[in-house]
């Protein structure tokens, strides 16, 4: 049975009121929604907890044994991973992307957007605004993203108050949609008592002695004890190695507390998925993932780069080894891994759906679906709200 | 450095400036003594001597992508021809987009787009750094600029040696806003 239902419209006024007008461009939103059973929500939720435990166990072993083979990251990054993991720095938000999970098709982890998960405005504030546009009024939504973010920042403030003043600087590389995502996070942090500010990364001053500084309009430099960066750790590693060196000194010297913490770069890496699968080869939720493509010979599989994002640089091969679908992108220079192909939920029109589960400070917080008219869910995919029946 | 407030602690610009000046002076002093290059980074910088005509297109509000770039003889004749979603066409000179315009999203968007392309090399980007694929609308446009056109521009570039103090600790991720870094 097709789970997709028509809506009476989309919440245009609410989107404009919130200042997220970019969501209205390129047909990103449609007057449609996907229906999810409450038992299916429970499976998504349990899967996220199970997978996070597997990721944590695997990283724990790597940090304990200092076995970094396969990561291909600088020593300073390895040290930051170890330090932030051992210090239990808070992983505020990530999003698991799953295939399946609908109509009893098995849930399969596709990847973990552990570091810089976006789609936050539409998944949190805006997704709720779709509810009045459905004719049935007895439906709910698994959407506690703002509430759990608030809890996470409150917990962060309480657990770090001995060492850090609650002032948090948020930064991105300046892309408007990334800044919009950060706004939701800023509101949550401010609501629990953080002094918050925003600056594009290029205008932030990093001082190994004094910490993270920005210049205010009076020509004075303000210090922030927390830095929330919607800037990928791998970008810092490979494109700004000097910044990595400075952050290395500052984090270890407790001059700044960075969110998401450095260890999430391991979770973010597709290479790590091969390591997790090696650790838990019998877990149904994990797709077979390897560093060598021959291991998947004779089966449909997907070639991914270790640090790809937004569906770029992906190739789907069929069981004969022929290219079935592929995307270009900016990340083709990274090493590759090979993952067993898994089928996404498909509606009666042949469009495919990928479920995302936001995981906030150890708690499953929100479901969010994307839809595409092809197999690779990339930046052209639509956002589809969900209703729980 | 003087701490004035302990809220989001505030440092006075004057004190910060003098601290920076002191560090810089020490650095320059050591460099001029020939301290084995320990206090500065020395690199050869290439500057384009030719110009560029960049054709860009607005693909979302204030987000532009490069459709085509052509090399022309004179740098000062460089132009950006922008086609907006409304169908309107506007032309910008290098001077008009060379300053960061915080309050003008159109100029900021235009600058961001061309910074990832060949024109970025006229706006302070090192010619040794690669072109940004996501600044271009199509693979074809990117490939055309990334191979023969870049080689041609580089072959006529002038060269100079610059020394950058190692104390410089801002400007990271400069002009990388042509794409989302989310997921």
Interface residues (C-beta under 8 A of the other chain):
Chain A: X21 X22 X25 X26 X95 X113 X115 X116 X117 X118 X119 X165 X167 X172 X173 X174 X175 X176 X177 X178 X181 X195 X197 X200 X201 X202 X203 X204 X205 X206 X207 X208 X209 X210 X213 X215 X216 X218 X219 X220 X221 X222 X223 X224 X230 X231 X232 X235 X236 X239 X240 X242 X243 X246 X309 X310 X328 X329 X330 X379
Chain B: X1 X4 X6 X7 X8 X9 X10 X11 X12 X13 X16 X60 X61 X62 X63 X112 X132 X133 X134 X139 X169 X170 X171 X172 X173 X174 X175 X176 X177 X178 X179 X180 X181 X182 X183
